[in-house]
Amino acid sequence: MELDRIRDVAKRIKENIKKVIVGKDNVIDLMLISLISSGHVLLEDVPGTGKTMLAKSLAKSLDCSFKRVQFTPDLLPSDLSGINFYNQKEGEFEFRPGPIFTNILLADEINRATPRTQSSLLECMEEKQVTVDGETRLLDQPFMVIATQNPVEIQGTFPLPEAQLDRFLIKVDMGYPDTNEGIEILRRFKERNPLAEIEAVATKEEIIKAQQNYSKVFVSDDILNYIVRIVELTRQHSDVTLGVSPRGSQALLKAAQVCAILQGRDFVTPDDIKKIVKPVLGHRIILRNVMGQRQEQLDAVIEQVLKAVPVPTEDIPIEQEAKL
């Protein structure tokens, strides 16, 4: 069964990443959900929590091309997309592709670039293509943007606009390790860097195949209604000035389908929705009369929305009960 293979690929990648990253099983799962559903990830937390390490670990686990760009205020859109330069030897203009022409792009500290440069990612993230000097070029598949940002330091940064945030399927907060995890990190990195030792465990073809077949996961009409009711209520909440767009509801559906696969099922349940609703919808909501809204406030609003929407209780069809 095709869904079995997707789960096997995800399991291999996760085990490989865990050779470097200590703990963070839920964070790794969210990264895999985004990868398989052809989405993009925004990693946010204070410096030193392993954002870049996690992104590199995922990239090294895949037999795909990887490029890293350090975003700075002087970075230009052409530094990402590439330019047409005049080749004197050939006597004609020639396109020199930028780092965006890759499979996995790590946009480090994305909020340090100007809005002009940030907006250069809009087309490639949504449509998987880049337009330079009026000519459109398709990006190689798979294509995934992993962006990092520091939410604390605001000097010299440019907050991502709503249109840019909406392009990210998932926003992940790394969080600090607990005591035992902190000890294991010191032990693991004391004499060597495990990132240098891991190798690819999944091919480009396997990832493309997974992205083409995850949508076969069964979704009942009740689940679809549940998703839409949640999204609609975010727009009606008294504390929200901007609710979730239709793109957000599609993102929630896609993420829930992959979440079901990782849980060993070929059908989506309300628990799948609840598991991924905060990382998928949280960054798409703008609160009313709140300066520098915090994740705790967004989570509280989403919790209120979930409590207000009746959970579907219809029995899953017998033919869908079989495990993967």
RAZIDA-V632397 format. One record per helix or strand of 2 or more residues. SS is the DSSP state (alpha for helix, beta for strand). FROM is the first residue (numbers start at 1). TO is the last residue. Records with the same first field share a line. If there is no record, write none. Layout:
SS: FROM-TO ; FROM-TO
//
This chain:
alpha: 2-17 ; 25-36 ; 51-60 ; 77-81 ; 110-112 ; 115-118 ; 121-127 ; 162-165 ; 179-189 ; 194-196 ; 204-216 ; 221-236 ; 246-262 ; 270-284 ; 295-308 ; 318-320
beta: 41-44 ; 62-63 ; 66-70 ; 82-87 ; 92-97 ; 104-108 ; 129-132 ; 135-138 ; 144-149 ; 170-173 ; 202-203 ; 240-242 ; 286-287
//
